[in-house]
Amino acid sequence: MRVSRLTLLLCVVLVLLWLNTRMMLPKRYPSVEVHRDAGGAENSPNKAVPRVEAKELKAGTALNGELETALHRALPSGPGGVLLLTFGDKGYRAAIHNFVAHAEAASAPHVVGAVDRETFEWLSARGTPSYLTALAHETYQFDGSNAHASDAWAKFARMRTGEIARVVGLGYAVMHTDTDVVWLRDPTPYLLCDPELDAELSFRGASCGWLKKVDVAVSSDNMSPGEDLRIGAAYAAGGTLNTGILFIRPTAAGRAFAARWHSIVTKPPPGPKYAGPGCCTSDQQVFGRMVGGYPGLGVPPGAPSRSRLLTADGNLTLGTLPLALFMNGHGYFVQHAHLRPPPRGALVGNAPLNPYAVHATYTLDRHDGIAKAQRFREAGLWRAETPWPASTRYLALNSSMPPSMQSKLDDYVRRQMAVSNIDVHLEALTAYVAELRDALALALALGRTLVLPRWTCYCDRLWSGSDDI
């Protein structure tokens, strides 16, 4: 049978159109999380981790808005373990969803203090241990300000510190955590220093024994997880402590500190210590002033090398949580310190430590929920995604290296100079914007959702010392 060239050409066009439609349909991938062994090596990277769906209420007393009921739901046996405690309202539902999904997957006991009734009803319907804070009984609305200077934020800080003090006062070891923290593992074995875990960590030079001495342990905004391991608390003392990950044990000193923290946040005493500038519009600022003035942050005299203890209030034993285990956003998202060998002298062996938590700090610019969610999404740690319709069609942009960019990189290599600098960064940015402009126009014309590539940045906005990124 003879076929005309026109008919043959038409068939080819139809086949190409069909292939294009098939290739552009979204692929169905399971929600995947990379598991790592104790040494940090990837373990079963393709093992699917199902999303946490709404679940039936556990047997026992239904959640009724009372704190004690939520505590019993989270830790039926009562005080003795470690409790993750966070707070939020409906404006932070996505972040709370992500927090709860990871805490459940890690089997980490947790309670969410609901700042409005709508959030409590949503959480209680899915079986999440939660209760109504005092603000939920008022016409309160959190304004989401990152300046920490608004009346709404001050009111939230007073409530939060009061609830932390309340739970610690009931005898619970509390790990206060912001909602923008992902818990990859249950921190209880580390915070209570399980003997088997301590033996394993001690072999690598990172014992958890110091935690048995502390009343309070706090995370840090410092930039180098490696230096933090190598030097210890003396390194953290020179930076900013972050109460977004804050552990308070129910010792006499721990309870007294939590109560005093709330008291000062509620009504700062007169005098220069709690006066501006830089104080005291947030509970974190108050915390810094409290621990930094008795007689000032430093390592106790005679402390061993790499000690994680700091001098603070005369009646308080303060410790700093290792950055490598309780990571801030820069260490995890930018430096990828959890994937890289630690610097020489930081640990025994080359395997990185497996972190317990990731705090979405250092998102820069607005520090808002969109930026934090995107950080988590790119790292495969976002569990609050709204499913896209199956009919959505996509256009994927495969970025390429422009000749001008390659030439500039080659020039720096030839001169034996680092390619990570502002000159290369600006050249790359110019190329990326041009690619983005063309891709957006094409996606708009085709009625498709644009999928962006992973573009490389050659310059970091932060110039603090980090682990050779």
FITORLO-917848 format. One line per field, with one value per residue: residue number from 1; x, y, z of N, C-alpha, C in turn. Coordinates in steps of 0.2 Angstrom, whole numbers, plus 2048, in hexadecimal, padded with zeros to 3 digits. Layout:
pos NUM_...
n_px X_...
n_py Y_...
n_pz Z_...
ca_px X_...
ca_py Y_...
ca_pz Z_...
c_px X_...
c_py Y_...
c_pz Z_...
This chain:
pos 1_2_3_4_5_6_7_8_9_10_11_12_13_14_15_16_17_18_19_20_21_22_23_24_25_26_27_28_29_30_31_32_33_34_35_36_37_38_39_40_41_42_43_44_45_46_47_48_49_50_51_52_53_54_55_56_57_58_59_60_61_62_63_64_65_66_67_68_69_70_71_72_73_74_75_76_77_78_79_80_81_82_83_84_85_86_87_88_89_90_91_92_93_94_95_96_97_98_99_100_101_102_103_104_105_106_107_108_109_110_111_112_113_114_115_116_117_118_119_120_121_122_123_124_125_126_127_128_129_130_131_132_133_134_135_136_137_138_139_140_141_142_143_144_145_146_147_148_149_150_151_152_153_154_155_156_157_158_159_160_161_162_163_164_165_166_167_168_169_170_171_172_173_174_175_176_177_178_179_180_181_182_183_184_185_186_187_188_189_190_191_192_193_194_195_196_197_198_199_200_201_202_203_204_205_206_207_208_209_210_211_212_213_214_215_216_217_218_219_220_221_222_223_224_225_226_227_228_229_230_231_232_233_234_235_236_237_238_239_240_241_242_243_244_245_246_247_248_249_250_251_252_253_254_255_256_257_258_259_260_261_262_263_264_265_266_267_268_269_270_271_272_273_274_275_276_277_278_279_280_281_282_283_284_285_286_287_288_289_290_291_292_293_294_295_296_297_298_299_300_301_302_303_304_305_306_307_308_309_310_311_312_313_314_315_316_317_318_319_320_321_322_323_324_325_326_327_328_329_330_331_332_333_334_335_336_337_338_339_340_341_342_343_344_345_346_347_348_349_350_351_352_353_354_355_356_357_358_359_360_361_362_363_364_365_366_367_368_369_370_371_372_373_374_375_376_377_378_379_380_381_382_383_384_385_386_387_388_389_390_391_392_393_394_395_396_397_398_399_400_401_402_403_404_405_406_407_408_409_410_411_412_413_414_415_416_417_418_419_420_421_422_423_424_425_426_427_428_429_430_431_432_433_434_435_436_437_438_439_440_441_442_443_444_445_446_447_448_449_450_451_452_453_454_455_456_457_458_459_460_461_462_463_464_465_466_467_468_469
n_px 804_803_808_805_810_80B_802_80A_812_808_805_810_811_806_809_814_80E_806_810_816_80B_80A_817_817_80E_80B_816_813_819_81E_81D_82C_839_84A_853_85E_86C_874_880_87E_87D_874_866_85C_856_84B_840_82F_827_818_80C_806_7F6_7E5_7E0_7D8_7D1_7DB_7D8_7D0_7CF_7C7_7CD_7CC_7CF_7D6_7E5_7EB_7E5_7EA_7F7_7F7_7F2_7FE_808_805_809_80D_818_829_82E_834_82C_826_822_817_810_802_7F8_7E9_7EF_7FB_7F9_7FE_80B_80A_804_80E_818_811_80F_81D_821_818_81C_829_826_826_821_815_80E_802_7FF_7F0_7ED_7E1_7D0_7CC_7D7_7DA_7CE_7D0_7DD_7D9_7D0_7D7_7DE_7E9_7F3_7EE_7E9_7DF_7E6_7E8_7E6_7DE_7D1_7CE_7CC_7D7_7E4_7F1_7FE_808_814_825_82D_82D_828_81B_80B_803_80D_814_80A_808_814_814_80A_810_81C_816_80E_818_81F_815_813_820_820_817_81E_824_830_834_836_836_830_830_823_829_832_839_838_842_845_841_846_848_850_85D_85C_859_864_866_86E_874_874_87C_888_88B_88C_896_8A1_8A4_8A7_89D_895_886_885_886_879_873_876_870_864_85E_85F_864_861_86B_86F_87B_888_88F_88F_899_8A4_89D_89C_8A9_8AE_8A5_89A_8A0_8A1_894_891_895_88B_87A_86D_860_84F_846_848_848_84D_846_849_83F_845_849_84F_84D_83F_83D_844_83C_830_835_839_82D_827_830_82E_821_821_82E_83B_840_84E_85E_861_857_852_851_85E_858_851_842_839_836_834_840_84A_849_84D_85A_860_85E_866_872_877_87C_88A_88B_88D_897_8A3_8A3_8B0_8BE_8B7_8B5_8BD_8B3_8A8_896_890_88B_88F_882_873_875_86F_86C_86F_875_875_87A_873_879_87D_87E_875_869_864_866_85E_868_873_86D_865_86D_87B_87B_880_87C_87F_88C_89D_8A3_8AD_8BF_8C4_8B9_8B0_8B2_8B5_8AE_8A1_892_888_877_86A_85E_854_84E_84E_846_84D_857_850_850_84D_83C_839_82E_81F_81E_82B_831_82A_82E_83B_83B_834_83C_846_840_838_82B_81B_80E_808_7FD_7F3_7F6_7EB_7E7_7E6_7EF_7FB_80C_81B_82C_83B_84A_859_868_879_87F_889_891_891_897_8A4_8A8_8A9_8B3_8BE_8C0_8C4_8CF_8D7_8D9_8D0_8C3_8B3_8A7_8A1_89C_89D_89B_88F_886_887_881_874_86F_86E_865_859_856_854_849_83F_83C_838_82C_824_822_81C_810_80A_808_7FF_803_80A_819_828_835_847_855_85F_86F_877_884_889_887_87B_87E_88C_892_89D_89E_89C_8A6_89F
n_py 7FA_80B_81A_82B_839_843_83E_835_83F_845_83B_839_845_844_83A_83F_84A_842_83C_847_84B_840_840_84C_84A_84A_840_833_832_82A_831_834_831_833_827_826_81D_81B_820_82A_826_824_81A_80E_818_818_814_816_822_823_830_839_836_83B_835_828_82C_828_81B_81F_82E_83B_848_858_865_868_86A_85F_854_853_851_845_83D_83E_839_82C_826_830_83D_83B_837_840_84F_856_867_873_881_889_892_893_899_894_887_87E_87D_877_86B_865_864_85C_850_84C_84A_840_836_833_82E_836_83C_849_859_866_876_87E_88E_893_88E_888_882_879_870_86B_864_85B_853_84C_844_849_84D_85B_86B_878_888_896_8A2_89D_89E_8AB_8BA_8B9_8BB_8B6_8BF_8BC_8C2_8C5_8CD_8CD_8D7_8DB_8DE_8D2_8C8_8CA_8C6_8B9_8B4_8B5_8AC_8A0_89E_89D_891_888_888_884_876_871_873_869_85E_859_855_861_864_872_878_880_882_881_877_868_858_84B_83F_837_840_83C_831_836_843_83E_836_828_819_810_818_822_81B_818_825_82B_824_82A_836_83F_83F_83E_840_84C_851_84C_854_861_86E_876_876_87C_881_887_896_896_894_889_878_86F_876_878_86B_868_872_874_87A_887_88C_88E_898_8A4_8A8_8A9_8A3_898_897_890_882_87B_874_86F_868_861_864_86C_878_879_87B_886_88F_88F_895_8A1_8A7_8A8_8B2_8BD_8BF_8C3_8CE_8D8_8DB_8EB_8F5_8F4_8E7_8E0_8EA_8F3_8F6_8E8_8E0_8DF_8D6_8CA_8B8_8B1_8BB_8BF_8B3_8B2_8BD_8B9_8AE_8B3_8BB_8B7_8B1_8B5_8AE_8A0_893_888_889_87E_875_867_864_868_869_86A_873_882_891_899_8A0_8A0_895_88C_880_880_87A_878_873_867_86D_865_85B_861_86A_87A_884_889_880_874_875_87D_87B_86D_865_859_850_850_84C_84F_85D_85C_855_857_84C_83A_830_831_832_83C_842_83D_847_84D_857_864_875_882_88E_89C_89F_8AB_8BC_8BE_8B4_8AC_8A1_89C_89C_893_887_884_882_876_86E_86D_865_85A_858_85D_85A_85F_861_867_85D_85D_85F_851_853_85D_865_865_86E_86C_874_871_876_87D_880_88F_896_8A1_8A1_895_898_8A2_89B_892_89B_89F_893_890_89A_895_899_89A_895_899_8A8_8B9_8BE_8B3_8AF_8BA_8B9_8AD_8AF_8B8_8B0_8A6_8AE_8B2_8A5_8A1_8AB_8A8_89B_89D_8A4_89B_890_897_899_88C_888_881_87B_881_878_87B_87B_875_882_888_891_89C_8A4_8A9_8B1_8B3_8B6_8B0_8A5_895_883_882_884
n_pz 800_7FB_803_804_805_80D_815_81C_823_82B_833_83A_841_849_852_858_85F_868_86F_875_87E_886_88C_893_89D_8AF_8B8_8C3_8D3_8E2_8F2_8F8_903_908_911_91E_925_935_933_92A_91D_90D_90D_906_8FB_8F3_8FA_8FD_907_90E_90D_91C_921_926_935_93F_94F_95E_96A_979_983_97A_971_979_979_984_98C_994_98F_982_985_98B_980_978_980_987_993_99B_9A2_99E_992_983_97D_96F_96C_965_95D_955_949_93D_933_931_92D_922_926_933_92F_928_932_93B_934_931_93F_943_93A_93F_94B_956_965_966_969_964_967_964_95D_959_958_94C_947_952_950_944_946_950_94A_941_94A_951_95F_967_96E_975_976_980_978_96E_973_972_967_95E_952_94A_942_93A_939_937_93D_94A_953_954_95B_95B_95A_966_96F_96B_96F_97D_980_97B_982_98F_98E_98B_997_99F_99B_99D_9AB_9AF_9AF_9A3_997_98C_97B_973_964_955_948_93C_93B_937_93C_93B_941_951_95E_96B_970_96F_976_983_985_981_986_97C_971_975_976_969_963_96B_967_95B_960_964_970_979_986_98D_98D_998_9A2_9A0_9A2_999_988_978_967_959_94F_948_93B_937_938_939_940_94B_950_952_95B_965_972_974_967_964_96D_968_95F_959_963_961_964_95E_95D_96C_97A_98A_999_9A7_9B3_9C3_9C1_9B3_9B3_9BA_9B2_9A6_9AB_9AF_9A3_99C_9A5_9A3_995_995_99E_99D_9A8_9AF_9AA_9A2_99C_996_98D_97D_971_966_96F_978_970_96C_971_96F_96F_97C_983_97E_985_992_994_991_99A_9A6_9AC_99F_98F_98D_98E_99C_9A9_9A7_9A0_995_985_977_97E_981_989_991_99A_9A3_9AA_9BC_9C2_9B8_9AC_99D_98C_97B_96D_961_951_946_949_94C_941_939_92C_923_924_920_914_90C_90E_90F_919_91F_916_913_916_927_92C_92E_93E_944_946_94A_93C_92C_928_928_935_939_938_944_943_939_936_92F_92D_927_91B_915_90E_90F_918_918_919_90C_907_910_90F_901_903_90B_901_8F6_8FC_8FE_909_90C_911_90F_904_8F7_8ED_8DB_8CE_8C4_8B7_8B4_8A9_8A5_8A2_8A1_8A5_89F_8A5_89D_89C_898_88B_88E_89C_89F_899_8A2_8AE_8AB_8A9_8B7_8BC_8B5_8BA_8C6_8D0_8DC_8D6_8DC_8DE_8DE_8D1_8C8_8CC_8C9_8BB_8B9_8BE_8B5_8AA_8AE_8B0_8A3_89E_8A5_8A2_894_896_89E_895_88B_892_896_889_885_88F_89A_8AA_8B1_8B4_8BE_8BC_8C6_8CB_8CC_8D9_8DB_8E5_8F6_900_90E_917_922_92B_924_920_915_909
ca_px 800_807_806_808_815_807_7FF_80F_814_803_805_816_80F_801_80D_818_809_804_816_817_806_80C_81D_816_80A_80F_818_811_81F_81C_820_833_83E_850_854_865_86E_877_886_87C_87D_86E_863_856_854_845_83B_82A_824_811_80A_802_7EF_7E1_7E0_7D3_7D4_7DD_7D4_7D1_7CB_7C7_7D0_7C6_7D1_7DA_7EC_7EC_7E2_7EE_7FD_7F6_7F2_804_80C_800_80C_80E_81F_82E_831_835_826_827_81C_817_80A_801_7F1_7E7_7F3_801_7F7_802_811_808_803_815_81B_80E_811_823_821_815_820_82F_823_828_81C_815_807_801_7FA_7ED_7EC_7DA_7CB_7CB_7DD_7D9_7C9_7D4_7E2_7D6_7CC_7DC_7E1_7F0_7F3_7EE_7E5_7DE_7EA_7E3_7E5_7D8_7CB_7CE_7CC_7DE_7E6_7F8_7FF_80D_81A_82C_831_82C_827_814_807_801_812_815_805_809_81A_812_806_814_820_812_80D_81E_821_810_814_826_81E_813_823_826_836_831_839_832_832_82C_820_82D_837_837_83B_844_846_83F_84C_848_856_863_85B_859_86A_866_875_877_875_882_88E_88D_88E_89D_8A7_8A5_8A9_897_891_880_885_885_872_870_877_86D_85D_85C_863_861_864_870_86F_882_888_894_88E_8A0_8A7_899_89E_8B1_8B0_8A0_896_8A4_89F_88D_890_896_886_873_869_859_84A_841_849_84A_84B_846_847_83B_849_847_852_84A_838_83E_846_837_82C_838_839_826_826_833_82B_81B_822_835_83D_843_856_861_862_851_851_854_85C_858_84D_841_833_835_836_847_84E_849_851_861_862_85E_86C_878_879_87E_88C_88D_88E_89D_8A4_8A5_8B7_8BF_8B3_8B9_8BD_8AD_8A2_890_88D_88D_88D_87C_871_879_86B_86A_874_873_878_879_872_87E_87A_87E_86F_863_867_862_85D_86E_876_869_863_872_881_87A_884_87A_881_893_8A2_8A5_8B4_8C4_8C5_8B2_8AE_8B6_8B2_8AC_89A_88E_882_870_866_857_84F_850_84B_846_850_85B_84D_852_848_836_839_827_81D_81F_832_833_827_832_842_839_832_842_84A_83B_835_825_815_808_807_7F6_7F4_7F4_7E6_7EA_7E6_7F4_800_812_821_832_840_851_85E_86E_87F_880_890_894_891_89D_8AA_8AA_8AB_8BA_8C2_8C2_8C7_8D6_8DB_8DA_8CC_8BC_8AD_8A2_8A2_897_89D_898_888_882_887_87C_86E_86D_86C_85F_854_855_850_842_83B_83A_834_826_820_820_817_80A_807_805_7FA_806_80D_820_82C_83C_84D_859_864_875_879_88B_88A_882_87A_881_893_895_8A1_89A_8A0_8A9_89A
ca_py 800_811_81F_831_83C_848_839_833_844_846_835_83B_84B_842_836_844_84D_83D_83B_84D_84B_83B_842_852_849_849_83A_831_82F_829_835_830_834_82F_825_825_819_81F_824_82F_824_823_813_80D_81E_818_812_81B_824_826_836_837_838_83C_82E_828_82E_822_819_823_834_83F_84F_85C_86C_869_868_859_84F_853_84E_83E_83A_83E_835_829_824_836_83F_836_838_847_851_85C_86B_878_885_88D_893_891_89C_88F_880_87A_87B_873_865_862_863_856_84A_849_847_839_831_832_82B_83B_83F_851_85D_86C_87B_882_895_894_888_884_87E_873_86C_867_85F_856_84F_847_840_84C_850_862_86E_880_88D_89C_8A6_89A_8A1_8B2_8BC_8BA_8B9_8B7_8C3_8B9_8C7_8C2_8D3_8CC_8DD_8DD_8DC_8CB_8C4_8CA_8C2_8B2_8B2_8B4_8A6_89A_89D_89B_88A_884_888_880_86F_86F_872_863_858_856_858_864_867_877_878_884_87E_880_872_861_853_845_83A_839_842_839_82D_83B_847_83A_833_821_817_80D_81D_826_818_819_82C_82C_821_82F_83D_843_83C_842_840_852_853_84A_859_867_870_879_875_880_881_88D_898_896_892_883_872_86C_879_877_864_868_876_873_880_88D_88F_891_89E_8AA_8A9_8AA_89D_898_893_88C_87B_87C_86E_871_863_863_865_872_87E_87A_87D_88D_893_890_89A_8A8_8A9_8AB_8B8_8C3_8C1_8C6_8D5_8D9_8E0_8F1_8F4_8F3_8E0_8DF_8EF_8F3_8F3_8E1_8DD_8D8_8D5_8C3_8B4_8AF_8C0_8BF_8AD_8B4_8C2_8B6_8A9_8B6_8C0_8B4_8B8_8B6_8A8_89D_88C_888_888_877_871_863_866_866_869_86E_877_889_895_89D_8A1_89C_88F_889_87C_881_877_87A_86D_867_86F_85F_857_865_86E_880_884_889_87A_86E_877_880_877_866_862_853_84B_851_84A_854_85F_858_857_858_846_834_82E_836_832_841_840_83D_84C_84B_85C_869_87B_886_895_89F_89F_8B2_8C0_8BF_8AF_8AB_89A_899_89A_88E_882_883_87F_86F_86B_86B_860_854_858_860_855_863_864_866_859_860_85B_84C_856_862_863_868_870_86B_877_86E_87C_87C_884_894_896_8A7_89E_890_89C_8A5_895_88F_8A0_89F_88D_891_89F_892_89D_897_898_89C_8AF_8BD_8BF_8AE_8AF_8BE_8B6_8A7_8B2_8BB_8AA_8A3_8B2_8B1_89F_8A2_8AF_8A4_895_89F_8A6_894_88D_89B_898_885_886_87C_87D_881_875_87E_876_877_886_888_897_89C_8A9_8A8_8B7_8B3_8B6_8AD_89F_88F_87E_882_883
ca_pz 800_7FB_808_802_80A_811_81A_821_827_82F_838_83F_845_84E_856_85C_864_86D_874_879_883_88B_890_897_8A3_8B5_8BB_8CA_8D7_8E9_8F7_8F9_908_908_917_91F_92B_93B_931_925_916_90B_90E_902_8F9_8EF_8FE_8FE_90D_90D_911_922_91F_92C_938_944_956_962_96F_97F_983_974_972_97B_97A_98A_98C_997_98B_97D_988_98C_979_975_984_98C_999_99F_9A1_99E_98B_981_97A_96A_96D_960_95D_94E_947_937_92E_930_92C_91E_92A_938_92C_927_938_93E_92F_933_946_943_936_943_951_95B_969_965_96A_960_96A_95F_95E_957_958_946_947_956_94E_93E_949_954_945_93F_950_953_966_967_973_974_97A_983_973_96A_976_970_960_95C_94B_949_93C_936_939_938_940_951_956_954_961_95A_95B_96D_972_96A_973_984_980_97A_988_994_98D_98C_99E_9A2_99A_9A1_9B2_9B0_9AF_99D_994_986_975_970_95D_950_943_935_93D_935_940_937_946_957_962_972_972_970_97C_989_984_981_987_976_96C_977_975_962_962_96F_963_956_963_964_975_97B_98D_990_98E_99F_9A7_99F_9A4_993_982_973_960_957_948_945_934_936_93C_93A_945_951_953_954_960_96A_974_973_960_964_971_964_95A_95C_965_95D_968_95A_960_972_97F_991_99E_9AD_9B9_9C7_9BE_9AD_9B4_9BC_9AC_9A2_9AE_9AF_99C_99B_9A9_9A0_98F_997_9A0_99E_9AE_9AD_9AA_99B_99A_992_989_977_96A_965_974_979_96C_96B_977_96E_971_984_984_97E_98A_999_995_98F_99F_9AD_9AB_998_98C_98D_990_9A3_9AA_9A8_99C_990_97E_973_983_97E_98F_991_9A0_9A2_9B1_9C1_9C4_9B2_9A8_996_987_974_969_95B_94A_941_94A_94C_93C_937_925_91F_925_91D_90D_908_90F_90E_91D_921_911_912_91C_92B_92C_932_945_947_948_948_936_926_927_92B_93A_936_93C_947_941_934_938_929_92D_921_914_913_90C_913_91D_919_918_905_906_914_90B_8FC_905_90C_8FB_8F2_900_8FF_910_90C_911_910_8FD_8F4_8E7_8D5_8CA_8BF_8B0_8B3_8A5_8A7_89E_8A5_8A2_8A1_8A4_89B_89D_892_889_892_8A3_89F_898_8A9_8B3_8A8_8AB_8BE_8BD_8B2_8BE_8CC_8D5_8DD_8D1_8E0_8DF_8DB_8C9_8C5_8CE_8C5_8B4_8B9_8BF_8AF_8A5_8B1_8AF_89C_89D_8A9_89E_88E_898_8A0_88F_888_896_895_883_885_894_89F_8B0_8B0_8B9_8BD_8BD_8CC_8C9_8D1_8DC_8DC_8EB_8FC_903_914_917_928_92A_924_91F_90F_904
c_px 804_804_809_80C_811_804_804_811_80F_803_80B_814_80B_805_811_814_807_80A_817_812_808_812_81C_811_80E_810_816_817_81C_820_826_837_844_852_85C_867_872_87D_884_87C_876_86C_85C_853_84D_83F_836_828_81D_810_805_7FB_7EB_7E0_7DA_7D5_7D5_7D8_7D5_7CD_7CC_7CA_7CB_7C9_7D5_7E1_7EE_7EA_7E7_7F5_7FC_7F5_7F9_809_808_802_80E_815_824_832_832_82F_828_821_81D_811_809_7F9_7EF_7EC_7F9_7FF_7FB_809_810_807_809_818_818_810_818_824_81E_819_826_82D_826_822_81B_80E_808_7FC_7F7_7EB_7E5_7D6_7CB_7D1_7DC_7D4_7CC_7D9_7DE_7D2_7D1_7E0_7E8_7EF_7F3_7E9_7E4_7E2_7E5_7E2_7DF_7D1_7CA_7CD_7D3_7DF_7ED_7FA_804_813_820_830_831_82B_81F_811_805_807_814_810_806_80F_819_80F_80B_818_81C_810_813_820_81B_811_81B_824_81A_818_825_82C_834_837_835_834_82D_829_824_833_835_83B_83C_844_843_846_84D_84E_85C_862_85B_860_86A_86D_878_878_87C_889_890_88F_895_8A3_8A9_8A7_8A3_893_88B_87F_884_87E_86F_871_873_866_85A_861_860_865_868_86E_876_882_88C_892_894_8A3_8A4_89B_8A5_8B2_8AB_89C_899_8A2_898_88C_891_891_87F_870_862_854_845_842_84C_848_84C_844_844_83F_847_849_84F_843_839_840_840_832_82E_838_832_825_82A_830_825_81C_82A_836_840_84B_858_861_85D_84E_854_85B_85C_855_848_83A_831_837_83E_84C_84F_84E_858_864_862_864_872_87B_87B_883_88E_88E_895_89E_8A6_8AD_8B8_8BB_8B7_8B9_8B6_8A7_89C_88D_88F_88B_887_87A_874_875_869_870_872_878_876_878_876_87A_87A_878_869_865_862_862_863_872_873_868_868_879_881_87F_883_87D_889_897_8A3_8AC_8B9_8C4_8BE_8AF_8B3_8B2_8B0_8A5_896_88A_87C_86C_860_852_852_84B_84B_848_854_857_84E_84C_842_836_832_826_81F_826_834_830_82B_838_840_838_838_846_846_839_82F_81F_80F_806_800_7F7_7F2_7EF_7E9_7EA_7EB_7F9_806_817_827_837_847_856_864_873_880_887_894_895_897_8A4_8AC_8AC_8B2_8BF_8C5_8C6_8CF_8DA_8DC_8D6_8C6_8B7_8A7_8A3_89C_897_89A_891_884_882_881_875_86B_86B_866_859_851_851_849_83D_838_836_82D_821_81E_81B_810_806_805_800_7FD_809_815_823_833_842_850_85F_869_876_881_88E_885_881_87D_888_897_899_89D_89F_8A3_8A4_89B
c_py 806_816_826_834_840_844_837_838_846_841_837_840_849_83E_83A_848_849_83C_841_84D_846_83D_848_850_848_842_839_82E_82F_82F_831_834_830_82E_824_821_81E_823_829_82D_823_81B_813_814_81E_815_817_81C_827_82C_834_83A_839_835_82E_829_827_821_81D_829_838_845_854_863_86D_866_861_853_84E_850_847_83A_839_839_832_827_82A_838_83A_836_83F_849_857_860_871_87C_888_88E_891_894_898_888_87C_878_877_86C_862_860_85C_850_847_846_841_834_82F_82F_830_83E_847_853_864_870_87F_889_897_88E_884_880_878_86E_868_862_85A_851_84A_843_843_84F_857_864_875_884_892_8A1_8A3_89C_8A8_8B4_8BE_8B7_8BB_8BA_8C1_8BD_8C4_8C8_8D2_8D2_8DF_8DB_8D5_8C7_8C4_8C6_8BB_8B0_8B1_8AE_8A0_899_89A_893_886_883_883_878_86D_86E_86C_85D_856_859_85A_866_86C_877_87C_880_87D_87C_86C_85C_84C_83F_83C_83A_83F_836_831_83F_844_836_82C_81E_814_813_821_822_818_820_82E_829_826_836_842_841_841_842_846_854_851_84F_860_868_872_878_878_880_887_88F_899_892_88B_87D_86F_86F_878_870_864_86C_875_87A_887_890_892_897_8A4_8AC_8AA_8A4_89E_894_890_884_87C_877_870_86B_865_862_86B_878_87F_87D_885_892_895_895_8A1_8AB_8AC_8B1_8BE_8C4_8C5_8CD_8D6_8DD_8E6_8F0_8F3_8EC_8DE_8E5_8EF_8F6_8EB_8DD_8E1_8D6_8CE_8BE_8B2_8B4_8C0_8B9_8AF_8B8_8BE_8B2_8AD_8BB_8BE_8AF_8B9_8AF_8A6_896_88C_886_881_872_86D_866_863_866_86D_872_87E_88C_899_8A0_89D_895_88B_886_87C_87E_879_873_86D_869_869_85B_85B_86B_875_880_885_883_874_870_879_87C_870_862_85B_84D_84B_84E_850_857_85B_85A_857_852_840_831_833_836_838_83E_841_841_84A_850_861_86F_880_88D_896_89E_8A6_8B6_8C0_8B9_8AC_8A3_898_898_894_887_880_880_877_86B_869_866_85A_853_85B_85B_859_865_862_863_85D_85C_856_84E_85B_860_868_869_870_86F_874_874_879_881_889_895_89C_8A5_899_893_89F_8A0_893_894_8A0_898_88D_895_89C_896_899_89A_89A_8A3_8B3_8BE_8B9_8AD_8B4_8BC_8B1_8AA_8B5_8B5_8A7_8A7_8B2_8AB_89F_8A6_8AB_89E_897_8A1_8A0_891_890_899_891_883_881_87F_87C_87D_878_879_879_87B_887_88F_897_8A1_8A8_8AF_8B8_8B2_8B3_8A7_899_889_87D_880_886
c_pz 800_7FF_805_808_80F_817_81F_826_82C_835_83D_844_84B_854_85B_861_869_872_878_87F_888_88F_895_89D_8A9_8B7_8C2_8CE_8DE_8ED_8FA_8FE_908_90F_918_925_930_938_92C_91E_914_90B_90B_8FF_8F5_8F3_8FF_905_90C_910_917_921_926_92F_93D_94B_95A_967_975_97F_97D_976_973_97B_980_989_98E_993_985_97F_988_985_977_979_989_992_99D_99E_9A2_997_989_97C_975_96B_969_960_956_94E_940_931_92C_92F_928_922_92F_935_92B_92D_93B_93A_931_93A_946_940_93B_94A_957_95F_968_967_967_964_965_961_95C_957_952_945_94C_953_948_941_94C_950_942_944_952_95A_965_96C_971_978_97C_97D_96E_96D_975_969_95E_955_94B_942_938_935_93B_93C_948_956_957_95A_961_95C_963_971_971_96E_97A_985_980_980_98E_994_98D_993_9A2_9A1_99D_9A9_9B4_9B0_9A9_99A_98D_981_972_969_959_94B_93D_937_93A_939_93C_93B_94D_95B_969_974_973_976_982_98A_986_981_980_971_96E_976_96D_960_965_96B_95E_959_964_96A_977_983_991_991_995_9A4_9A6_9A1_99D_98E_97C_96C_95F_950_945_93F_933_93A_93D_940_94C_955_956_95A_966_96C_973_96C_960_968_96D_95F_95D_95D_963_961_964_95B_966_977_986_995_9A4_9B3_9BD_9C4_9B7_9AE_9B6_9B6_9A8_9A4_9AE_9A8_99A_99E_9A5_999_990_999_9A2_9A4_9AB_9AD_9A3_998_995_98E_982_977_96A_96B_976_976_96B_971_975_970_979_986_984_983_991_999_994_994_9A6_9AD_9A4_995_98B_98F_998_9A4_9AB_9A4_997_989_97B_978_980_984_98F_998_99F_9A9_9B6_9C3_9BE_9AF_9A1_991_980_970_963_955_946_943_94A_947_93A_92F_921_91F_921_916_909_908_90D_913_91F_91C_910_918_920_92A_930_939_948_94A_947_942_932_925_92B_930_937_93B_93F_944_93C_935_932_92A_927_91B_911_910_910_918_91E_918_911_904_90A_911_905_8FD_907_906_8F7_8F6_901_905_911_90C_911_909_8FB_8EE_8E1_8D1_8C5_8B8_8AE_8AE_8A6_8A1_8A2_8A2_8A4_89F_8A1_89C_897_891_88D_899_8A3_89E_89F_8AE_8B1_8AA_8B2_8BF_8BB_8B6_8C5_8D2_8D6_8D8_8D5_8E2_8DC_8D4_8C6_8C6_8CA_8BE_8B4_8BA_8B9_8AA_8A8_8B0_8A8_89B_8A0_8A5_898_890_89A_89A_88C_88B_896_88F_882_88A_899_8A5_8B0_8B6_8B8_8BF_8C4_8CA_8CE_8D3_8DD_8E2_8F0_8FF_90A_914_91D_926_92A_922_918_909_8FE
